[in-house]
Amino acid sequence: MVVTVVIAALLFEFTMIWTIGVGFYMLALGEFTGLWMLVGGYAMACTPAAFGLLIATGQFWKSLTHSLWIGLLYGTLGFTFIDVILGSF
């Protein structure tokens, strides 16, 4: 069970960072559909924090607003340090 959760988390992390990266790349080329990729990556960055806070606190709006900040930091740091994250494996 633990191995399954770890593998799922690693795949989720890579997909989130890939989506954010492709979104930035598309925006750099002038394709504004890259905004959808950025929004999708940001939503994926917010999802684990939202569920964790909702389970821990039981307060929907508080967990939602806090997960927006956590997702912003998580997505930014993940995108910035993708080479370090992949190099650790």
MARFI-265120 format. One record per atom (N, C-alpha, C, CB): residue number from 0; atom name; x, y, z; residue in three letters. Coordinates in Angstrom, 1 decimal. Glycine has a CB too. Layout:
N
ATOM   num   atomo       c1       c2       c3   residuo
ATOM   NUM      CA        X        Y        Z       ALA
...
% end
This chain:
89
ATOM   num   atomo       c1       c2       c3   residuo
ATOM     0       N      0.8     -1.2      0.0       MET
ATOM     0      CA      0.0      0.0      0.0       MET
ATOM     0       C      0.9      1.3      0.0       MET
ATOM     0      CB     -0.9      0.0      1.2       MET
ATOM     1       N      1.9      1.3      0.8       VAL
ATOM     1      CA      2.8      2.4      0.9       VAL
ATOM     1       C      3.5      2.7     -0.4       VAL
ATOM     1      CB      3.8      2.3      2.1       VAL
ATOM     2       N      4.0      1.6     -1.0       VAL
ATOM     2      CA      4.7      1.7     -2.3       VAL
ATOM     2       C      3.8      2.3     -3.4       VAL
ATOM     2      CB      5.3      0.3     -2.8       VAL
ATOM     3       N      2.5      1.8     -3.4       THR
ATOM     3      CA      1.5      2.3     -4.3       THR
ATOM     3       C      1.3      3.8     -4.2       THR
ATOM     3      CB      0.2      1.6     -4.2       THR
ATOM     4       N      1.2      4.3     -2.9       VAL
ATOM     4      CA      1.0      5.7     -2.6       VAL
ATOM     4       C      2.2      6.5     -3.1       VAL
ATOM     4      CB      0.7      5.9     -1.1       VAL
ATOM     5       N      3.4      6.0     -2.8       VAL
ATOM     5      CA      4.6      6.7     -3.2       VAL
ATOM     5       C      4.7      6.8     -4.7       VAL
ATOM     5      CB      5.9      6.0     -2.6       VAL
ATOM     6       N      4.4      5.8     -5.4       ILE
ATOM     6      CA      4.5      5.8     -6.9       ILE
ATOM     6       C      3.5      6.7     -7.4       ILE
ATOM     6      CB      4.3      4.4     -7.4       ILE
ATOM     7       N      2.2      6.7     -6.9       ALA
ATOM     7      CA      1.2      7.6     -7.3       ALA
ATOM     7       C      1.6      9.1     -7.1       ALA
ATOM     7      CB     -0.1      7.3     -6.6       ALA
ATOM     8       N      2.2      9.4     -5.9       ALA
ATOM     8      CA      2.6     10.7     -5.6       ALA
ATOM     8       C      3.7     11.2     -6.6       ALA
ATOM     8      CB      3.1     10.8     -4.2       ALA
ATOM     9       N      4.7     10.3     -6.9       LEU
ATOM     9      CA      5.7     10.7     -7.8       LEU
ATOM     9       C      5.2     10.9     -9.2       LEU
ATOM     9      CB      6.8      9.6     -7.9       LEU
ATOM    10       N      4.2     10.2     -9.7       LEU
ATOM    10      CA      3.6     10.4    -11.0       LEU
ATOM    10       C      2.8     11.7    -11.0       LEU
ATOM    10      CB      2.7      9.2    -11.4       LEU
ATOM    11       N      2.1     12.0     -9.9       PHE
ATOM    11      CA      1.3     13.2     -9.8       PHE
ATOM    11       C      2.2     14.4     -9.8       PHE
ATOM    11      CB      0.5     13.2     -8.5       PHE
ATOM    12       N      3.4     14.3     -9.1       GLU
ATOM    12      CA      4.3     15.4     -9.1       GLU
ATOM    12       C      4.8     15.7    -10.5       GLU
ATOM    12      CB      5.5     15.1     -8.1       GLU
ATOM    13       N      5.2     14.7    -11.2       PHE
ATOM    13      CA      5.8     14.9    -12.5       PHE
ATOM    13       C      4.7     15.5    -13.5       PHE
ATOM    13      CB      6.3     13.6    -13.1       PHE
ATOM    14       N      3.5     15.0    -13.4       THR
ATOM    14      CA      2.4     15.5    -14.3       THR
ATOM    14       C      2.1     16.9    -14.0       THR
ATOM    14      CB      1.2     14.6    -14.1       THR
ATOM    15       N      2.1     17.3    -12.7       MET
ATOM    15      CA      1.9     18.7    -12.3       MET
ATOM    15       C      3.0     19.6    -12.9       MET
ATOM    15      CB      1.8     18.8    -10.8       MET
ATOM    16       N      4.2     19.2    -12.7       ILE
ATOM    16      CA      5.3     20.1    -13.2       ILE
ATOM    16       C      5.4     20.1    -14.7       ILE
ATOM    16      CB      6.7     19.5    -12.6       ILE
ATOM    17       N      5.1     19.0    -15.3       TRP
ATOM    17      CA      5.1     19.0    -16.8       TRP
ATOM    17       C      4.0     19.9    -17.3       TRP
ATOM    17      CB      4.8     17.5    -17.3       TRP
ATOM    18       N      2.8     19.9    -16.7       THR
ATOM    18      CA      1.7     20.7    -17.1       THR
ATOM    18       C      2.1     22.2    -17.0       THR
ATOM    18      CB      0.4     20.4    -16.4       THR
ATOM    19       N      2.7     22.6    -15.9       ILE
ATOM    19      CA      3.1     24.0    -15.7       ILE
ATOM    19       C      4.2     24.3    -16.7       ILE
ATOM    19      CB      3.6     24.2    -14.2       ILE
ATOM    20       N      5.1     23.5    -16.9       GLY
ATOM    20      CA      6.2     23.7    -17.8       GLY
ATOM    20       C      5.7     23.9    -19.3       GLY
ATOM    20      CB      7.2     22.7    -17.8       GLY
ATOM    21       N      4.8     23.1    -19.7       VAL
ATOM    21      CA      4.2     23.2    -21.1       VAL
ATOM    21       C      3.4     24.4    -21.2       VAL
ATOM    21      CB      3.4     21.9    -21.4       VAL
ATOM    22       N      2.7     24.8    -20.1       GLY
ATOM    22      CA      1.9     26.0    -20.1       GLY
ATOM    22       C      2.8     27.3    -20.3       GLY
ATOM    22      CB      1.2     26.2    -18.8       GLY
ATOM    23       N      3.9     27.3    -19.6       PHE
ATOM    23      CA      4.9     28.4    -19.7       PHE
ATOM    23       C      5.5     28.4    -21.1       PHE
ATOM    23      CB      6.0     28.3    -18.7       PHE
ATOM    24       N      5.8     27.3    -21.6       TYR
ATOM    24      CA      6.4     27.2    -23.0       TYR
ATOM    24       C      5.4     27.7    -24.0       TYR
ATOM    24      CB      6.8     25.7    -23.3       TYR
ATOM    25       N      4.1     27.3    -23.9       MET
ATOM    25      CA      3.1     27.7    -24.9       MET
ATOM    25       C      2.9     29.2    -24.8       MET
ATOM    25      CB      1.8     27.0    -24.6       MET
ATOM    26       N      2.9     29.8    -23.6       LEU
ATOM    26      CA      2.8     31.2    -23.4       LEU
ATOM    26       C      4.0     31.9    -24.0       LEU
ATOM    26      CB      2.6     31.6    -22.0       LEU
ATOM    27       N      5.2     31.4    -23.9       ALA
ATOM    27      CA      6.3     32.0    -24.5       ALA
ATOM    27       C      6.3     32.0    -26.0       ALA
ATOM    27      CB      7.6     31.3    -24.0       ALA
ATOM    28       N      5.6     31.1    -26.6       LEU
ATOM    28      CA      5.4     31.0    -28.0       LEU
ATOM    28       C      4.2     31.9    -28.5       LEU
ATOM    28      CB      5.2     29.6    -28.5       LEU
ATOM    29       N      3.5     32.5    -27.6       GLY
ATOM    29      CA      2.4     33.3    -27.9       GLY
ATOM    29       C      1.0     32.6    -28.0       GLY
ATOM    29      CB      2.6     34.0    -29.2       GLY
ATOM    30       N      1.0     31.3    -27.6       GLU
ATOM    30      CA     -0.2     30.5    -27.6       GLU
ATOM    30       C     -0.9     30.7    -26.2       GLU
ATOM    30      CB      0.1     29.0    -27.8       GLU
ATOM    31       N     -2.0     31.4    -26.2       PHE
ATOM    31      CA     -2.7     31.7    -25.0       PHE
ATOM    31       C     -3.5     30.5    -24.4       PHE
ATOM    31      CB     -3.6     32.8    -25.2       PHE
ATOM    32       N     -3.5     29.4    -25.2       THR
ATOM    32      CA     -4.1     28.2    -24.6       THR
ATOM    32       C     -3.2     27.6    -23.6       THR
ATOM    32      CB     -4.4     27.1    -25.7       THR
ATOM    33       N     -2.0     28.1    -23.5       GLY
ATOM    33      CA     -1.1     27.7    -22.4       GLY
ATOM    33       C     -1.6     28.1    -21.0       GLY
ATOM    33      CB      0.3     28.2    -22.6       GLY
ATOM    34       N     -2.5     29.1    -21.0       LEU
ATOM    34      CA     -3.1     29.4    -19.7       LEU
ATOM    34       C     -3.9     28.3    -19.1       LEU
ATOM    34      CB     -3.9     30.7    -19.9       LEU
ATOM    35       N     -4.5     27.5    -20.0       TRP
ATOM    35      CA     -5.3     26.4    -19.5       TRP
ATOM    35       C     -4.3     25.3    -18.9       TRP
ATOM    35      CB     -6.1     25.7    -20.6       TRP
ATOM    36       N     -3.2     25.2    -19.5       MET
ATOM    36      CA     -2.2     24.2    -18.9       MET
ATOM    36       C     -1.7     24.7    -17.6       MET
ATOM    36      CB     -1.0     24.1    -19.9       MET
ATOM    37       N     -1.4     26.0    -17.5       LEU
ATOM    37      CA     -1.0     26.6    -16.2       LEU
ATOM    37       C     -2.1     26.4    -15.1       LEU
ATOM    37      CB     -0.6     28.1    -16.3       LEU
ATOM    38       N     -3.3     26.7    -15.5       VAL
ATOM    38      CA     -4.4     26.5    -14.5       VAL
ATOM    38       C     -4.5     25.1    -14.1       VAL
ATOM    38      CB     -5.7     27.1    -15.1       VAL
ATOM    39       N     -4.4     24.2    -15.1       GLY
ATOM    39      CA     -4.5     22.8    -14.7       GLY
ATOM    39       C     -3.4     22.3    -13.8       GLY
ATOM    39      CB     -4.4     21.9    -16.0       GLY
ATOM    40       N     -2.1     22.8    -14.1       GLY
ATOM    40      CA     -1.0     22.5    -13.2       GLY
ATOM    40       C     -1.2     23.1    -11.8       GLY
ATOM    40      CB      0.3     23.0    -13.8       GLY
ATOM    41       N     -1.7     24.3    -11.8       TYR
ATOM    41      CA     -2.0     24.9    -10.5       TYR
ATOM    41       C     -3.0     24.2     -9.7       TYR
ATOM    41      CB     -2.4     26.4    -10.7       TYR
ATOM    42       N     -4.1     23.8    -10.4       ALA
ATOM    42      CA     -5.1     23.0     -9.7       ALA
ATOM    42       C     -4.6     21.7     -9.1       ALA
ATOM    42      CB     -6.3     22.7    -10.6       ALA
ATOM    43       N     -3.7     21.1     -9.9       MET
ATOM    43      CA     -3.1     19.8     -9.5       MET
ATOM    43       C     -2.1     20.1     -8.3       MET
ATOM    43      CB     -2.3     19.1    -10.6       MET
ATOM    44       N     -1.5     21.2     -8.2       ALA
ATOM    44      CA     -0.7     21.6     -7.1       ALA
ATOM    44       C     -1.5     21.8     -5.8       ALA
ATOM    44      CB      0.2     22.8     -7.4       ALA
ATOM    45       N     -2.7     22.3     -6.0       CYS
ATOM    45      CA     -3.6     22.6     -4.8       CYS
ATOM    45       C     -4.3     21.4     -4.3       CYS
ATOM    45      CB     -4.6     23.7     -5.2       CYS
ATOM    46       N     -4.5     20.4     -5.1       THR
ATOM    46      CA     -5.4     19.3     -4.7       THR
ATOM    46       C     -4.9     18.5     -3.5       THR
ATOM    46      CB     -5.4     18.3     -5.9       THR
ATOM    47       N     -3.6     18.1     -3.4       PRO
ATOM    47      CA     -3.2     17.4     -2.2       PRO
ATOM    47       C     -3.4     18.2     -0.9       PRO
ATOM    47      CB     -1.8     16.9     -2.3       PRO
ATOM    48       N     -3.1     19.5     -1.0       ALA
ATOM    48      CA     -3.2     20.3      0.2       ALA
ATOM    48       C     -4.7     20.5      0.6       ALA
ATOM    48      CB     -2.5     21.7      0.0       ALA
ATOM    49       N     -5.5     20.6     -0.4       ALA
ATOM    49      CA     -7.0     20.8     -0.1       ALA
ATOM    49       C     -7.6     19.6      0.6       ALA
ATOM    49      CB     -7.7     21.1     -1.4       ALA
ATOM    50       N     -7.3     18.4      0.1       PHE
ATOM    50      CA     -7.8     17.2      0.7       PHE
ATOM    50       C     -7.2     17.0      2.1       PHE
ATOM    50      CB     -7.5     16.0     -0.2       PHE
ATOM    51       N     -5.9     17.2      2.2       GLY
ATOM    51      CA     -5.2     17.0      3.5       GLY
ATOM    51       C     -5.8     18.0      4.6       GLY
ATOM    51      CB     -3.8     17.2      3.4       GLY
ATOM    52       N     -5.9     19.2      4.2       LEU
ATOM    52      CA     -6.5     20.2      5.2       LEU
ATOM    52       C     -7.9     20.0      5.5       LEU
ATOM    52      CB     -6.3     21.6      4.6       LEU
ATOM    53       N     -8.7     19.5      4.5       LEU
ATOM    53      CA    -10.1     19.2      4.7       LEU
ATOM    53       C    -10.3     18.0      5.7       LEU
ATOM    53      CB    -10.8     18.9      3.4       LEU
ATOM    54       N     -9.5     17.0      5.5       ILE
ATOM    54      CA     -9.5     15.9      6.4       ILE
ATOM    54       C     -9.0     16.3      7.8       ILE
ATOM    54      CB     -8.6     14.7      5.9       ILE
ATOM    55       N     -8.0     17.1      7.9       ALA
ATOM    55      CA     -7.4     17.5      9.2       ALA
ATOM    55       C     -8.3     18.4      9.9       ALA
ATOM    55      CB     -6.0     18.1      9.0       ALA
ATOM    56       N     -8.9     19.4      9.3       THR
ATOM    56      CA     -9.6     20.5     10.0       THR
ATOM    56       C    -11.1     20.3      9.9       THR
ATOM    56      CB     -9.2     21.8      9.4       THR
ATOM    57       N    -11.6     19.8      8.8       GLY
ATOM    57      CA    -13.0     19.6      8.6       GLY
ATOM    57       C    -13.7     20.9      8.2       GLY
ATOM    57      CB    -13.7     19.1      9.8       GLY
ATOM    58       N    -12.9     22.0      7.9       GLN
ATOM    58      CA    -13.5     23.3      7.5       GLN
ATOM    58       C    -13.2     23.5      6.0       GLN
ATOM    58      CB    -12.8     24.4      8.4       GLN
ATOM    59       N    -14.3     23.5      5.2       PHE
ATOM    59      CA    -14.2     23.5      3.8       PHE
ATOM    59       C    -13.5     24.8      3.3       PHE
ATOM    59      CB    -15.5     23.4      3.2       PHE
ATOM    60       N    -14.0     26.0      3.7       TRP
ATOM    60      CA    -13.5     27.2      3.1       TRP
ATOM    60       C    -12.1     27.5      3.6       TRP
ATOM    60      CB    -14.4     28.4      3.5       TRP
ATOM    61       N    -11.8     27.2      4.8       LYS
ATOM    61      CA    -10.5     27.4      5.3       LYS
ATOM    61       C     -9.4     26.6      4.6       LYS
ATOM    61      CB    -10.4     27.2      6.9       LYS
ATOM    62       N     -9.8     25.3      4.4       SER
ATOM    62      CA     -8.9     24.4      3.7       SER
ATOM    62       C     -8.7     24.8      2.2       SER
ATOM    62      CB     -9.4     22.9      3.8       SER
ATOM    63       N     -9.8     25.3      1.6       LEU
ATOM    63      CA     -9.7     25.7      0.2       LEU
ATOM    63       C     -8.8     26.9      0.1       LEU
ATOM    63      CB    -11.1     26.0     -0.3       LEU
ATOM    64       N     -9.0     28.0      0.9       THR
ATOM    64      CA     -8.2     29.2      0.8       THR
ATOM    64       C     -6.7     28.9      1.1       THR
ATOM    64      CB     -8.8     30.3      1.6       THR
ATOM    65       N     -6.5     28.1      2.1       HIS
ATOM    65      CA     -5.1     27.8      2.5       HIS
ATOM    65       C     -4.4     26.9      1.4       HIS
ATOM    65      CB     -5.0     27.1      3.8       HIS
ATOM    66       N     -5.2     26.1      0.8       SER
ATOM    66      CA     -4.6     25.2     -0.3       SER
ATOM    66       C     -4.2     26.0     -1.5       SER
ATOM    66      CB     -5.5     24.1     -0.7       SER
ATOM    67       N     -4.8     27.2     -1.7       LEU
ATOM    67      CA     -4.5     28.0     -2.9       LEU
ATOM    67       C     -3.1     28.6     -2.7       LEU
ATOM    67      CB     -5.5     29.2     -3.0       LEU
ATOM    68       N     -2.7     29.0     -1.4       TRP
ATOM    68      CA     -1.4     29.5     -1.2       TRP
ATOM    68       C     -0.4     28.4     -1.2       TRP
ATOM    68      CB     -1.4     30.2      0.2       TRP
ATOM    69       N     -0.7     27.2     -0.6       ILE
ATOM    69      CA      0.2     26.1     -0.6       ILE
ATOM    69       C      0.4     25.6     -2.0       ILE
ATOM    69      CB     -0.4     25.0      0.3       ILE
ATOM    70       N     -0.6     25.6     -2.8       GLY
ATOM    70      CA     -0.4     25.1     -4.2       GLY
ATOM    70       C      0.4     26.1     -5.0       GLY
ATOM    70      CB     -1.8     25.0     -4.9       GLY
ATOM    71       N      0.3     27.4     -4.7       LEU
ATOM    71      CA      1.2     28.3     -5.4       LEU
ATOM    71       C      2.7     28.1     -5.1       LEU
ATOM    71      CB      0.8     29.8     -5.0       LEU
ATOM    72       N      2.9     27.9     -3.8       LEU
ATOM    72      CA      4.3     27.6     -3.4       LEU
ATOM    72       C      4.8     26.3     -3.9       LEU
ATOM    72      CB      4.4     27.7     -1.8       LEU
ATOM    73       N      4.0     25.3     -3.8       TYR
ATOM    73      CA      4.3     23.9     -4.2       TYR
ATOM    73       C      4.6     23.8     -5.7       TYR
ATOM    73      CB      3.2     22.9     -3.8       TYR
ATOM    74       N      3.8     24.5     -6.5       GLY
ATOM    74      CA      4.0     24.5     -7.9       GLY
ATOM    74       C      5.2     25.3     -8.3       GLY
ATOM    74      CB      2.7     25.0     -8.6       GLY
ATOM    75       N      5.4     26.4     -7.7       THR
ATOM    75      CA      6.5     27.3     -8.0       THR
ATOM    75       C      7.8     26.6     -7.7       THR
ATOM    75      CB      6.4     28.6     -7.3       THR
ATOM    76       N      7.9     26.0     -6.5       LEU
ATOM    76      CA      9.1     25.3     -6.1       LEU
ATOM    76       C      9.4     24.1     -6.9       LEU
ATOM    76      CB      9.1     25.0     -4.6       LEU
ATOM    77       N      8.3     23.3     -7.2       GLY
ATOM    77      CA      8.5     22.1     -8.0       GLY
ATOM    77       C      9.0     22.5     -9.4       GLY
ATOM    77      CB      7.1     21.4     -8.1       GLY
ATOM    78       N      8.4     23.5    -10.0       PHE
ATOM    78      CA      8.8     23.9    -11.3       PHE
ATOM    78       C     10.3     24.5    -11.3       PHE
ATOM    78      CB      7.9     25.0    -11.9       PHE
ATOM    79       N     10.6     25.2    -10.3       THR
ATOM    79      CA     11.9     25.8    -10.2       THR
ATOM    79       C     13.0     24.7    -10.0       THR
ATOM    79      CB     12.0     26.8     -9.1       THR
ATOM    80       N     12.7     23.7     -9.1       PHE
ATOM    80      CA     13.7     22.7     -8.8       PHE
ATOM    80       C     13.5     21.4     -9.4       PHE
ATOM    80      CB     13.8     22.6     -7.3       PHE
ATOM    81       N     12.9     21.3    -10.6       ILE
ATOM    81      CA     12.6     20.1    -11.3       ILE
ATOM    81       C     13.9     19.3    -11.5       ILE
ATOM    81      CB     11.9     20.3    -12.6       ILE
ATOM    82       N     15.0     20.0    -11.8       ASP
ATOM    82      CA     16.3     19.3    -12.1       ASP
ATOM    82       C     16.8     18.6    -10.8       ASP
ATOM    82      CB     17.3     20.2    -12.7       ASP
ATOM    83       N     16.6     19.3     -9.7       VAL
ATOM    83      CA     17.1     18.7     -8.4       VAL
ATOM    83       C     16.2     17.5     -8.0       VAL
ATOM    83      CB     17.1     19.8     -7.3       VAL
ATOM    84       N     14.9     17.7     -8.2       ILE
ATOM    84      CA     14.0     16.6     -7.9       ILE
ATOM    84       C     14.3     15.4     -8.7       ILE
ATOM    84      CB     12.5     17.0     -8.1       ILE
ATOM    85       N     14.4     15.5    -10.0       LEU
ATOM    85      CA     14.7     14.4    -10.9       LEU
ATOM    85       C     16.1     13.8    -10.6       LEU
ATOM    85      CB     14.5     14.7    -12.3       LEU
ATOM    86       N     17.0     14.7    -10.3       GLY
ATOM    86      CA     18.4     14.2    -10.0       GLY
ATOM    86       C     18.5     13.4     -8.8       GLY
ATOM    86      CB     19.3     15.4     -9.9       GLY
ATOM    87       N     17.6     13.5     -7.9       SER
ATOM    87      CA     17.6     12.7     -6.6       SER
ATOM    87       C     17.2     11.3     -6.8       SER
ATOM    87      CB     16.7     13.4     -5.6       SER
ATOM    88       N     16.6     11.0     -8.0       PHE
ATOM    88      CA     16.2      9.6     -8.3       PHE
ATOM    88       C     17.3      9.0     -9.1       PHE
ATOM    88      CB     14.9      9.6     -9.0       PHE
% end
